Amino acid sequence: MSDGKKVGLLTGVNHVDILLSLSIIYVTPAWAVFKRSKFNFVSIATYISETKGELKHVSWATRRQAVNFTLLVILISLVTSIFLFLFDTLFIYLLTRFVF
């Protein structure tokens, strides 16, 4: 990149063009939405208080259920990893035996 004109596989495109394109694609629509929204700290406080109210209605798992589900996830992860290891080992064996 001695001439400053190459970016990855693109030739003839400099960094300024890329940054300008990205700002037009991503920043401009986000700014337009932000300007139209009624963003203020009162709405944030309302959102937090309503979220706290909704969390009171959540049916939380018991400690025993959480432990059981955690153990189930660990067991499924171990079985899946063993399954993938066995098939990976089989494919390596077959490739080295018949291809290479």
N, C-alpha and C positions, 0 to 999 in steps of 0.2 A: 504494500500500500504506500509506495513511495510518492506517487503522484496525487494521492488523496481522492482519486476518482473511482476506485473500486470498493464495493461493499459486498463481501461474500461473493456470490456468483454474478452479481449485477455489475455491469460495466457502464460507465458514462453517467452514473447516478451518484451524487455526493450526499454527504450526511445531512446537509441542510434540507435537501429535497425530501429525504425520508422523514425527517422530523416534522417538516411542514405538512406532509401528507398525513402522518399519524395524528397531528394536532387537529387537522380538519376532520378526520374520520372519527376520532374518539372524544376530543375535548370539547369541540363546538356543540355537539348534541347534548352532552352532559351539562354544559353551562346553560344552555337554553332551558333544559328541564329544571335546573336549579333556580334559575331566575323566575320561572313561572310558578314554582312551588311556594307555599306559604311557610317557609322555613323560619322558625323562631324558637326560642327556648321554652315558651309556654307549650308548644306542641310536643317538644321533647319530654317535658315533665309529665304531660298528659299520657304520652306513650308509655313511659316508665311506670306510672301508677296503674294504667290499664293492664300492662304486662304482669305486674305483681298480682293484680286481681285475678287474671286468668290462671296464673300458676297455682292459686289456691284451689282451683277446680280440677287440677291434674291428679290422676290416680297413680301415685308413685308405687314402685315395686317395693316389696318388703326386703329386708336384708337377706333372708334365705333365698328368695327368688333371684336377687342380684347375684348372689354367690353361685347359684345353680346355672344361671345364664352365662356367667363368666367362665365357669368350668366347661360348659357346653361349647363355647366359642373356642377355648383353648384346645379341647378335644378335636373339634372339627378342623382346626388349623393344623394340628399334628397329623391327623389322618390325611389331610390334603397334601401336606408337605411330604409325607412318606410316599403317597401315591405318585406325586410328581417326580420325586427322587428315583423311584423304581422305573418309571417310564423313561426318564432322562438317561438312566444307566442302560436300559435296554436299547434305546436309540443310539447311544454312543457305541455300544457293543456291535450293533448291526451295521452301523456306518463304517467302523473300523474293520469289521470282518469282511464285508462285501463291497464297499466302495473304495476304500483307501488301500 
